[in-house]
Amino acid sequence: MEYRPITSDDFDGYVGVLAHVFAWDPKPEEIDVERKATEFDRTIAAFDDGAVVGTGANITFEMTVPGGTARAGGVTAIGVLPSHRRGGVLTQMMGRLLDDSREHEEPLSVLWASESSIYGRYGFGMANRLATREIERAHVTFIDTKPSPGRVRLIEKDEALERLPAVLDQVVDRYPGMIRRSPLKWEVDLSDLEAWRGGATANRFALYEEGGVGLGYARYRVKEEWKEGHPQNTLLANEVIGVNDDATLGMWRFLFGIDLTKTVKARVRPLRDPLAYFLTDPRRLSFKVTEGIWVRILDVRVALEARHYPVEGAITIEITGPDDVAGVYRIEGGPDGASCRRTDGEPDLRMAVTQLGMRYLGDHDFATLAAAGLVEGDRDALQRADLMFGWHEPTWCVVGF
């Protein structure tokens, strides 16, 4: 096997692997978008006798962590041909992608997992959980009946590309796990190819404004269905963002007010979401927990110093593996920042880097992980660590990759 980044000449073979792995027949316009989104120098491919048989890539990101930001490599396009499974190809590629992030001085590697059983073996932990919410529009009434101070208007894609980034940028720093889209990433994500629509409409864009200033937006589709002359349409709310509470409420009022809609399905929502509290009958709003992003901490000191901690405290953690991060670390932190150093001291807690990645953004808790046998430590140490590693805002990420 040969492992190296791909060139432009290798791209058809690279996409061909992804087509096999993800049961995908790519259309020319999809290949064009994929090519545009690929950082060729950050790819890795496995070649067998000159043919591409495995693929992977990193994307350069800046990610919000509690109280700060950290550089992160976004792992994507992972695939191995069925003919070459169980031969160590994925392990070789993942090792090279993690090394690539280290070379780019990224203390974190992050990904969305196509299969949740794969990435724990490489030290990734499921760092945030998301929710899918669904409700029939007939059951929607709002507790707050006061009119919104702003207005919502529909905009076209060109204006969306111009106006939406400024809205999202005001929200990114608030939620751990958020990724700031680059102009190229906005262009790619809003390409809105027909193959991406799943039988629904093209993207619809709604912008909430107060005094001409954009403070919220929704990106949604509508899937049409009629039954015996009655509309059964489903509105797919794929991205609903509000800078403040008025904007968030204003966007949901708009979406729930769209005629001919039977069901509203909201995807990629944070677990702690004000949506349920807007409604007089929140029981009608279904709640399904789904996986969000996974985090692999590559540099424990840099990663733990990048975030802040809501209460002053100190904790000593032994990371049992993998070998590149194994050791004992002393973290002293609070609302204004933190310091982290290796130590020979006795640890308060013991865990693999996978579990530290799970807790890093503020989701999960050490006490529950300990109850599952994944973290070792006494009750006092678990409580102190959970108070330190919690965060007042939910983890959330709306950027797929």
N, C-alpha and C positions, 0 to 999 in steps of 0.2 A: 504494500500500500504506500502511496505517496500522499502527504498532507500538505496543502499550501492554500493561500488565498486564490480566488478565481480571477481570471481576466475577463474582458469583454467577450473573448472568443469562447470561453467556457460557459457563458450564461445560459445558453439553451439547455445544456446538460444539467446545470444547476437547477433550473426550473423543472426540468423533466423528473428529477428525483422528488421534488415537492409535489408534483402532479401525481406520482405513484403513491406517495405516503399519505396524502390528504384527499385521495379519491377526487381529483380536480382535473378538469380538462381546460387548461388556461386559454383564454381568448387573446388575440393579439394586443388588445387594449390593456388587459390585465398584465401581460408580460411587460408592456411599456411602463406601467405604474410600478411594478416590482423592480424593474431595472432602475428607475428614477430613485426609489427609496433605498437602494442597496449602497452601502459604503464598501466598495470593492476591497479596499485595503484592510477591512476588518472582517472579511469573510474567511471561512475555512471550508475546504472540501476534501473529501477522500477520493482518490483516484485509483482505480484498479485497471492496469494495463491501458492507461490514458483516458478511461471513461469515468465520469463522475458517478460515484455510488453513495456518497454521504454529503450532507450539507449542513452549514451553520453560519451564523453571522452575529456580530455585535452592532448595536446602534448607540451612538453617543448621546447621553442624556444627562440632565441635571435633575435630581429628584429631591422633593421636599422631605425632610425628616423632622421630628419634633423640635421646633424652635430654630431650625436652620435648613441647610441644603447640603447635599453631597453629590459628587460625581458618580455616575453609574453607567455600566455597560449593559445595554438591553439585549439579552440573548434572544435570537429569533431564527426562523427558517431552519429548524432542526429536523433532519430527516435522514433515514438510512433505507436504501432499497431493500425490499423483502428478501432478495437473494443474498444479502450481505449482513443479515441480522446475526446476533450472538457471536460476533467475531471481534468485539472490542472496538468497533469503529466509533460508536457514540462516545465511549470513554476517552478515546484519543482526541476527538474533536472538542469535547467539553473541556478537557485539560488545556488545549490550545486557546480556547476562547477565554478561559479564566486567566491564563497567562497574558493574553492580549489586553485584558482589563488592567492587570497589574502594570503592564508596560505603559498604559495610558494614565496611570496614577488614579485609577478608579477604586475606591475602597469597597464598592458594592457591585455585585452583578445581580441583575433582576430579570425576571421572565414571567410570562403567562404560560402555564403548563397545559399542554394538550392532554396529557395523562398525569394524574396526580401521584402515581406510584413510581415515577421515574427519577425525579430530581433530588429527593432526599439523600440518595446515595452520593451525590456530589456536594452535599452540604447546604443545599437550599432549604429554607423553611417557608411555609405558607404565611406570609407576613401581613396580609390583610384579607378580610372577607367582605364580600359585597352582597347585595340583596336584589332580587327581582320582585317587584310589587305589581299586583294586578287587581283591578276592581271594575265592576260594571258601572258605567256612567250613571245609570238610573239611581244608584245608591249613593251618589256623591252630593253632599251638602257641606258647606263650610261653616265652621263655628264663627269665624270673623266675617261679618256681613258688610263691613265698611268698604267702600270702593277703594281701589288701589290708588296711590298718589301718582302713578305713572301710567303709561299707555303701552300697548303691545301692537306691533305692526309686523306684517309678513315682509320678508326681504328675499331677494334672489341670491344665488350662489356668489356672484361677484362681490356684492355688498357684504355677504357673510364672511368671506375671506378677508375683507377690509375691517369689519367691525368686531367680529367675535373674538379674535385674539386679545384685544384690549380688555374684554370682559373676563375671559378665563384667567388672564394674567393677574387680575385683582384677587382671584380665588386660590391660585396655585399654592401660595405660601401658607395658606391657612390649614390645609389638610395634609398630614403625613402620607406619603405615597404618591402624591400628585407629581406629574411630569410636565414640564413646560414645553409645549409644542414649538418647534422651529417653524419658520415660514414654509419650508419644504414639507414638513410633517403635516401642517395644515392643508397644503395643496394635495398631498397624497390622501389624507383621511377624508377630504371632501370631494375626491374624484367622482364618487357616486356612480360607479359603473353599473350597468344593468344587471350584470352577473352577481352583484353584491346585494341585490334588493330582495331576494327571496320571494318574489311575487308581489311585493308591496310597491308603493309609489317611489319616485325619486325623493331625495331629501327635501323636507320642508323646513324653512328657517323662520323663527319668530324672535323678534328682538324687543325686550322690555326697556323703555327709556323714561327718564325723568329729566325734563328740561333739555331734551336732545342728547343726553348722556346715556350711553348703553350700560345698563346695570344687570341685565339678565338675558338669557337666550335659551331657546329650545331647538334641538335638531331632532326631527321626528319623521316617521313614515306612516302611511295609512294602508292597511291591507283590506281591500274591498271584498265584501261578501253580502249577498242578499238571500233571504229565505222567505218564500211565500209572500213576496212583496215588501218585506220588512228589512231595514238595514241592519247588518250584523258586523259592521266594520270594526276592525281592531286598530287602534292608534298605538304605534310603537314609539315610545318616548325614549330615544337612545341616548340623549345627552340633555340634561336640564340643569342649568347653572344660574345661580343668583348671587350677586355680590352682597346683598343684605336681605333681611327677612321680607321686606315689602316686595323686592324683586322676585324672590323665590315663590312667595304666595301668588304674586301676579302672574307668573308663568304657569303655575298649576291651574289657576282659575281659567286662564286662556285655553289650556289643553283640554280640561274637563268640559269646556263650553263648546267644543267643536261638534257641530250637528252631524247626524247620521252615524255617530260613533256608539257602538254598544259596549266595547271593552277598551280600557286603557291599560297598557302594559309598560311599566317603567323598568328599564334595564340599568345595570351598573350603578346602583344606588348604595350609599353608605349604610352600614347596619344601623347607626344612630341617625335617623332621618326625620326632619320635622314634618314630612308629608303626612304621616299617620295622625299627628296632633292637630293638623289643620281641619280634620274631618269630624263631623258629629257622630259618625258610625264607623270608627276605625276597624272594627271587627270584619267589615266587608273587604278590607284591603288585605289580600293574601301576601304572604311573606315567605320567600324561599331564599335560603342562604347559598351563595355560590362562592367559589374560590376567586380571589383576586391575584395580586402579584406575589411572586416568590422572591425571597432575598437570600443571597449568599454573601456573607461578610468576608471580604478578602484581606482587609487590614483592620484588625479589631481596635487598635488604638485610635486610628484616624476616624473610623466609623463612630465609635462611642464618644469621641470628642466633637464630632460634627453636630450631634443632637444636644438638646437641653433636657433638663429634668425638672418636673414640677415642684419637687420638694428637695431641700438640701439633704444630702446623705452620702454614704460611702458603702461600697459592697465589693467583695473580692470574689471573682468568678474564675473557676478553672474550666477552660475549654478543652475537652478530651479529644477532639479531632474534628476534621482531618488534620494531618500533620503540619500543613503550612500555617495553621493558626493555633495549634495546640499550645497550651501554656496557662499560667495563672496571671490574671489581670486585676489590678486595683482601680476601680472607678470612683472618683470623687466628683460629685456634680450637684447642680441646682438650677434655678431659673436663669441664671446669667451665663451658664456654660459648664464645662466639665474638663477634667484631666484624667488621663488613663495611662497606666504604665504597667509593665511586667513586674512581677514580684515573686519572691521565694516564700511569701507568707502562706499561711493555711487558708484555703478557700472557704467562703461562706456557702457558696453554691457550686455545683458541678453539673456540666451539661455539654452536649455537642454543639458545634456552631450552628447546626440546624435549628435548635431551640432558641438560641440567641437571636437568630434571624427572624423567627416567629414573633418574638417579643419586641424587636427593635423599633418598629414604627408605633408601638403603643397598643396593638391588638393582642388578643389572648392574655394570659396571665401565668406567672410562674407557678402559683399555687395549684392550678388545675393541671399544668404540665407535670408537676411533681406527683400529683395524685395518679397520673397515668404512667408513672415510672420513667418519665423522660428527663426530669430534673431531680437532683439530689440536694437536700438542704433542710435545716430545721425550720419550724414554723415561723420563728422570729425573723430569720434571714429571708425567707420567702416573702413575708409581709413587707419588710423594708425594701426589698428589691422591687416588688410590685408597685409600691408607692412611688419609687423613683422612676420606674420605666413606663408608668401610665402617661396618658396625655388627655387634655380636656377636649380636644377635637377628634372626631373619628378618622380612621384611616380611609383613604378614598383614592381611586385612580380611574380616570375616564379615558385615558389614552391607551389604546391597544397597539400592540406591535408583534 
